[in-house]
Structures are given as C-alpha cells and as structure tokens.
C-alpha cells in the first residue's frame, strides 16, 4: 500500500505542466529567473523516483508533464507569445526545455546509481 501511495503522489506531482509554467512566467514577468526555480522541482521529483526505485514513474511522469504543457501551450499561445519567443515558436522552446531536462535527469540518475555502487 505504501509503494502504491508513493507512486500516486509522484504521478500527481508530475501532472503539473512545468514547461508551460516556465514559459508563462517568462512571458508575464519578463524574467528568466523562474526557469531555474521551476526546473528544480522536476529534478527533485526524479531524485525521489530514483531513491524509491520508481524510475518508470519518472519516465511516465515526464511524458505526462510534457503532454500537459504541450496542450496548455497549444491553447494559450497568441501572436504576442510567438513574437516574444522569436525566432522560435513556443512549442519548439518547450521541446528544447523538455529535452534539456531529460538529459539532466539522465545524468542525475547515472550519478546517483554510481554513488550507490550499482
């Protein structure tokens, strides 16, 4: 039961559209500082997944958060968004941010696994 609860909480935490929140805060506040703050949360989540041996939940969670972010951006993007994020489209930036995040998560996973001695 405890393992099921941990998985449910992790999946629920991944339902937050982190990529969309990054871009939304950047657009509204004209500050890229939120990128650092909001990027820390998914890294903490993947650490929790690794420490509790739920790496599959981390993979599924990344897919969920990317999908929700993509849907949010698809429904919110206006001409102003496209001009603000020029020369790229907002969806392209989301894909880039997600790819960078996954690479950092893989490096983090490798680092933690080496630290465990596995």
Secondary structure as the mmCIF struct_conf table of DSSP 4:
data_model
#
loop_
_struct_conf.conf_type_id
_struct_conf.id
_struct_conf.beg_label_comp_id
_struct_conf.beg_label_asym_id
_struct_conf.beg_label_seq_id
_struct_conf.end_label_comp_id
_struct_conf.end_label_asym_id
_struct_conf.end_label_seq_id
HELX_RH_AL_P HELX_RH_AL_P1 UNK A 2 UNK A 14
TURN_TY1_P TURN_TY1_P1 UNK A 15 UNK A 15
BEND BEND1 UNK A 16 UNK A 16
HELX_RH_AL_P HELX_RH_AL_P2 UNK A 18 UNK A 29
TURN_TY1_P TURN_TY1_P2 UNK A 32 UNK A 32
HELX_RH_AL_P HELX_RH_AL_P3 UNK A 33 UNK A 51
TURN_TY1_P TURN_TY1_P3 UNK A 52 UNK A 53
HELX_RH_AL_P HELX_RH_AL_P4 UNK A 55 UNK A 76
HELX_RH_AL_P HELX_RH_AL_P5 UNK A 79 UNK A 84
TURN_TY1_P TURN_TY1_P4 UNK A 85 UNK A 87
BEND BEND2 UNK A 88 UNK A 88
HELX_RH_AL_P HELX_RH_AL_P6 UNK A 90 UNK A 116
TURN_TY1_P TURN_TY1_P5 UNK A 117 UNK A 117
#
